[in-house]
Structure formats: C-alpha cells, structure tokens
Amino acid sequence: MKNVEYINVRHGFKNGDIIVTLLPTNTNWPWITAARFRPELVPEELMAQGLTLTVEEYVHAMELLVNDARFTLYNICYKRVLVCWITIAFLVLLTLLFSGLTGLLLLSLGVLWLVLNALAIFLCMWIKLKLSKGLEQCLASVNKLLNKHKLLLALDDRGKLSCHKVNLCYIYFDSGPCIAHLQQFIESEEGKTIMQGWEQRLDISTNDIVIQGNNATRLSRKQDMAEQIFLRYLQRWGKDYLRRRLDWTLDEEGGNPAAPRHLTQALCPCQYSEEILRNKEPKDTRACCPLCNDWLRRRGLD
C-alpha cells in the first residue's frame, strides 16, 4: 500500500512548497491502532533534482521520529485522552443515577462527581499540553537534521478520534534568512519588547559551554540561540500553516496584515516566533503558583 500522497515531482521549489505528504502505512483497525510510518519507504519526491537530502539521511531522520516515545504518545493519546475521560465520567453518572440511592447520599455523590469531573478535565487539558510540547521538542530534533537540506517536517493530525489521520508533511523552506532575522531581532529587542528572563521559559539551552582544563575556556551559545528558537516553534508554525491559519487575509477584520518577509503567501516562521517572543513573560520563581500569578498580572491585580 502506497503511503505517499501524490504530488508532481518538479525541479524548482520556493519557500512554503509542500513537497510530499506521508500517510500511515497500516490500514487495519484505524480507530484502534496507532498510525505507523516505515522509514525504509523513501518517497521519490524527496529525491528530486534540486534537493540535497540523501536516502540515508531520510531514513535516519524518520527512524529518529518513529522511535521517539513522544511521537508515539502524541499519536495515540492526544485526541483520545479527553474523550476517554468524558466517556468514563458519563458511565459513572449513569451508574449513580440507576444505583437506587436517594436523598442526601445521592446529592453528595453527585456534587463529588461534578468536582472530580471538573478537576479531571483540567488534568486532561494539561496532559494534552504536555503531549503537544513533547511533540514539538521531538520534531525540533528531527528538523535540525533536515534544516541543512532546506526541508522542514510538520505533523498535521486531521482526525477526531481516529489515530489514522496523522499526516507528515515535508515542506521546502530556506531557513537561513529567517534565522539571521531572528538573531538580529533578539539582539535588538532583548531588554525592550522582550522582557528580561524570557529565555528561562523556552525549551532551549542558553548556558555557555565550558571546556575544562588548566585554562578553562568558555564558549557562548548566544550565536545559535536563533536557530534553537526557530526549530522550537517550527511544528507549531507548520500545523497552523498547513491549516491555512497564517495566510494573508486582507479583507477580513482581525486577519493577518500583508507583510511578506520570507514567505509570500503567509506568515513565515521568524515572524511567527517573534510574536511568541514578544508575548513571552519572564518566569517569576518567587511565585508559589506561577499560573495564578500570570493570570493576576495580565489583569493588573498583582
């Protein structure tokens, strides 16, 4: 069974072109079994003239992805965790209603069910956030290998309950100008629109590398910070881009204003990352509950 969505092979590419979309190879029990991808099946579209990706590098990148537990957990749990809990909660409610209990005991159990149900829903949303964050970190490591070939990999989960509608999309994109622009943005805006301490809330390493010895040498990691930020939010950008949420919408109120930078038809990754950095607030380590503290600060109640 062919696991590639057919796209005409061509020699010239521009930023944002979707080169190929990989579909799951398993077709049995799609509502139960997780989507599986076979790294050894190499799509011919990625071997087109003008692309420098080799077969070995493609297989290595795909093996890194499919063998990562974060990808597997997202694949199985992301669309199901909340639905599974709602189903369980509904069955518990039916059990209570038809248990024959009456009076104050039934009322107390009903209130307890409401409280536990609300807490469990918040827990499910927190789990989904962690799964999404784990997937972003996983794809950042994969895209670090593909980036030098001007390729980006993004996952688009188009299913509701089914695990079988996970698509892997290879996008052509020259990241050099984006990374250079992000580096300039960080250097010019740090301490201004970007608040001090913002890097503590990113999943990137900013600590200097120390070479130990008689004369310790310290190597700064500030230079590759822009690339780390670019890769960190690439999956988030790719998902929105594939769903056309970032297209320029001149005629719509509140839409994206037309300001093409490195992508003609939509918001490019560096613009997307800049918006995140501008709204990234520093983490207050003194707060006993950072989430509550952030909520109060945004409303001027801190």
TAWOHU-V999712 format. One record per residue. N is the residue number from 1. RES is the residue in one small letter. PHI is phi as a letter, one per 20 degrees, with the letter a starting at -180 (* if undefined). Layout:
BEGIN
N_RES_PHI + N_RES_PHI
END
This chain:
BEGIN
1_m_* + 2_k_f + 3_n_d + 4_v_c + 5_e_f + 6_y_f + 7_i_c + 8_n_g + 9_v_f + 10_r_c + 11_h_e + 12_g_d + 13_f_c + 14_k_c + 15_n_g + 16_g_n + 17_d_f + 18_i_e + 19_i_f + 20_v_b + 21_t_d + 22_l_e + 23_l_d + 24_p_f + 25_t_e + 26_n_e + 27_t_d + 28_n_e + 29_w_l + 30_p_f + 31_w_e + 32_i_d + 33_t_e + 34_a_f + 35_a_f + 36_r_c + 37_f_c + 38_r_d + 39_p_f + 40_e_f + 41_l_e + 42_v_e + 43_p_f + 44_e_f + 45_e_f + 46_l_e + 47_m_d + 48_a_f + 49_q_f + 50_g_o + 51_l_d + 52_t_d + 53_l_f + 54_t_e + 55_v_f + 56_e_f + 57_e_f + 58_y_f + 59_v_f + 60_h_f + 61_a_f + 62_m_f + 63_e_f + 64_l_f + 65_l_f + 66_v_f + 67_n_e + 68_d_e + 69_a_f + 70_r_f + 71_f_f + 72_t_f + 73_l_f + 74_y_f + 75_n_g + 76_i_e + 77_c_e + 78_y_g + 79_k_e + 80_r_d + 81_v_f + 82_l_f + 83_v_f + 84_c_f + 85_w_f + 86_i_f + 87_t_f + 88_i_f + 89_a_f + 90_f_f + 91_l_f + 92_v_f + 93_l_f + 94_l_f + 95_t_f + 96_l_f + 97_l_f + 98_f_d + 99_s_e + 100_g_n + 101_l_f + 102_t_b + 103_g_m + 104_l_f + 105_l_f + 106_l_f + 107_l_f + 108_s_f + 109_l_f + 110_g_f + 111_v_f + 112_l_f + 113_w_f + 114_l_f + 115_v_f + 116_l_f + 117_n_f + 118_a_f + 119_l_f + 120_a_f + 121_i_f + 122_f_f + 123_l_f + 124_c_f + 125_m_f + 126_w_f + 127_i_f + 128_k_f + 129_l_f + 130_k_f + 131_l_f + 132_s_f + 133_k_f + 134_g_f + 135_l_f + 136_e_f + 137_q_f + 138_c_f + 139_l_f + 140_a_f + 141_s_f + 142_v_f + 143_n_f + 144_k_f + 145_l_f + 146_l_e + 147_n_f + 148_k_f + 149_h_d + 150_k_m + 151_l_c + 152_l_c + 153_l_d + 154_a_c + 155_l_d + 156_d_c + 157_d_e + 158_r_d + 159_g_e + 160_k_e + 161_l_d + 162_s_f + 163_c_e + 164_h_e + 165_k_d + 166_v_e + 167_n_d + 168_l_d + 169_c_d + 170_y_e + 171_i_d + 172_y_e + 173_f_a + 174_d_e + 175_s_e + 176_g_g + 177_p_f + 178_c_f + 179_i_f + 180_a_f + 181_h_f + 182_l_f + 183_q_f + 184_q_f + 185_f_f + 186_i_f + 187_e_f + 188_s_e + 189_e_d + 190_e_f + 191_g_n + 192_k_d + 193_t_f + 194_i_e + 195_m_f + 196_q_f + 197_g_n + 198_w_f + 199_e_f + 200_q_f + 201_r_d + 202_l_d + 203_d_e + 204_i_c + 205_s_e + 206_t_d + 207_n_f + 208_d_f + 209_i_e + 210_v_d + 211_i_e + 212_q_f + 213_g_r + 214_n_f + 215_n_d + 216_a_f + 217_t_d + 218_r_d + 219_l_d + 220_s_f + 221_r_d + 222_k_f + 223_q_f + 224_d_e + 225_m_f + 226_a_f + 227_e_f + 228_q_f + 229_i_f + 230_f_g + 231_l_f + 232_r_f + 233_y_d + 234_l_f + 235_q_f + 236_r_f + 237_w_f + 238_g_f + 239_k_f + 240_d_f + 241_y_f + 242_l_f + 243_r_e + 244_r_m + 245_r_e + 246_l_d + 247_d_f + 248_w_f + 249_t_c + 250_l_f + 251_d_e + 252_e_d + 253_e_f + 254_g_n + 255_g_e + 256_n_f + 257_p_f + 258_a_f + 259_a_b + 260_p_f + 261_r_c + 262_h_d + 263_l_b + 264_t_f + 265_q_d + 266_a_b + 267_l_f + 268_c_e + 269_p_g + 270_c_f + 271_q_f + 272_y_f + 273_s_f + 274_e_f + 275_e_f + 276_i_f + 277_l_f + 278_r_f + 279_n_e + 280_k_e + 281_e_e + 282_p_f + 283_k_e + 284_d_e + 285_t_f + 286_r_e + 287_a_f + 288_c_f + 289_c_c + 290_p_g + 291_l_f + 292_c_f + 293_n_f + 294_d_f + 295_w_f + 296_l_f + 297_r_f + 298_r_f + 299_r_d + 300_g_m + 301_l_d + 302_d_f
END
